[in-house]
Amino acid sequence: MAYDEYLADRIRQSLKEKKTHFEEMKMMGGLCFKVDDKMLCGIHIDKKFGDSLLMARIGEEAYETEIKKENVLPMDFTGRPMKGYVFVTPLGMDSEEDLSYWVDKMLAFNPLAKATKKKKLKKKNS
């Protein structure tokens, strides 16, 4: 397993409590949660950090404040931080109250987020 199933269950429960319809998608060895066809968050085990991290899509405005917190890291899969996304360490989402805080942040940004364009399937000539 490439992600923390217990954390996934906690996120599912939080979204259900907030009466939010969501989808799940396995990708890049982790698990991604989507709301309204837009990425909300993801879970993966970070090799550099050595533990499961919550990848939270919170937007650039919230990023400026949240990145200053002790248990928040820049999200940088490629060595270059992605704007509007952060990694939250296990200590930053240890309690249900902490996780709910992050889920609320992500849900608040979700209506403002742009959905990824879906690729069109090419028709094969017969």
DRENLUM-773550 format. One line per 2 residues: number of its first residue (from 1); their letters; for each residue x, y, z of C-alpha. Coordinates in steps of 0.02 Angstrom, whole numbers. Example, Ala and Ser with C-alpha at 12.3 -4.5 7.8 and 13.67 -1.06 7.14 Angstrom:
1) as) 615,-225,390 ~ 684,-53,357
END
This chain:
1) ma) 0,0,0 ~ 73,168,-52
3) yd) -38,277,57 ~ -108,279,232
5) ey) -277,191,227 ~ -322,252,401
7) la) -299,433,345 ~ -403,396,191
9) dr) -544,332,303 ~ -531,488,411
11) ir) -546,601,257 ~ -694,500,192
13) qs) -781,517,360 ~ -748,704,370
15) lk) -817,732,195 ~ -971,627,234
17) ek) -1001,725,395 ~ -994,885,293
19) kt) -1119,808,171 ~ -998,827,27
21) hf) -1008,716,-127 ~ -833,659,-175
23) ee) -741,539,-288 ~ -580,444,-259
25) mk) -445,409,-384 ~ -285,311,-361
27) mm) -138,400,-440 ~ 51,408,-426
29) gg) 51,275,-291 ~ -66,377,-183
31) lc) -249,419,-167 ~ -334,577,-229
33) fk) -502,646,-174 ~ -602,751,-297
35) vd) -753,864,-270 ~ -848,933,-420
37) dk) -720,851,-537 ~ -580,952,-456
39) ml) -438,887,-349 ~ -471,922,-166
41) cg) -328,829,-84 ~ -216,680,-93
43) ih) -122,559,18 ~ 48,486,-14
45) id) 200,424,77 ~ 339,549,50
47) kk) 511,468,36 ~ 603,626,92
49) fg) 490,651,243 ~ 473,466,279
51) ds) 287,465,321 ~ 114,494,249
53) ll) 73,672,203 ~ -91,756,161
55) ma) -77,854,0 ~ -201,996,24
57) ri) -263,1110,-116 ~ -299,1271,-24
59) ge) -262,1407,-153 ~ -126,1537,-163
61) ea) -206,1660,-42 ~ -221,1534,101
63) ye) -50,1463,56 ~ 37,1623,114
65) te) -34,1603,290 ~ -34,1414,308
67) ik) 144,1383,247 ~ 208,1474,401
69) ke) 136,1340,516 ~ 252,1215,597
71) nv) 177,1057,521 ~ 152,1123,345
73) lp) 275,1098,202 ~ 280,1161,24
75) md) 213,1032,-97 ~ 354,992,-213
77) ft) 346,827,-307 ~ 471,890,-434
79) gr) 584,998,-327 ~ 484,1154,-368
81) pm) 338,1197,-251 ~ 165,1201,-329
83) kg) 69,1360,-296 ~ -87,1341,-191
85) yv) -44,1167,-127 ~ 37,1115,38
87) fv) 88,954,122 ~ 22,933,299
89) tp) 126,818,410 ~ 45,690,526
91) lg) 66,806,676 ~ -31,941,582
93) md) -184,829,560 ~ -169,717,712
95) se) -336,760,792 ~ -506,754,707
97) ed) -518,941,741 ~ -354,970,648
99) ls) -407,864,499 ~ -577,950,494
101) yw) -487,1118,487 ~ -392,1063,331
103) vd) -546,987,250 ~ -639,1151,278
105) km) -494,1249,200 ~ -492,1136,48
107) la) -681,1141,27 ~ -680,1331,41
109) fn) -557,1343,-103 ~ -636,1208,-211
111) pl) -769,1319,-294 ~ -630,1438,-347
113) ak) -516,1301,-415 ~ -505,1265,-599
115) at) -547,1091,-655 ~ -420,997,-759
117) kk) -473,991,-939 ~ -528,818,-990
119) kk) -435,745,-1138 ~ -539,712,-1292
121) lk) -532,536,-1358 ~ -470,527,-1536
123) kk) -577,430,-1657 ~ -490,295,-1754
125) ns) -518,294,-1941 ~ -596,132,-1999
END
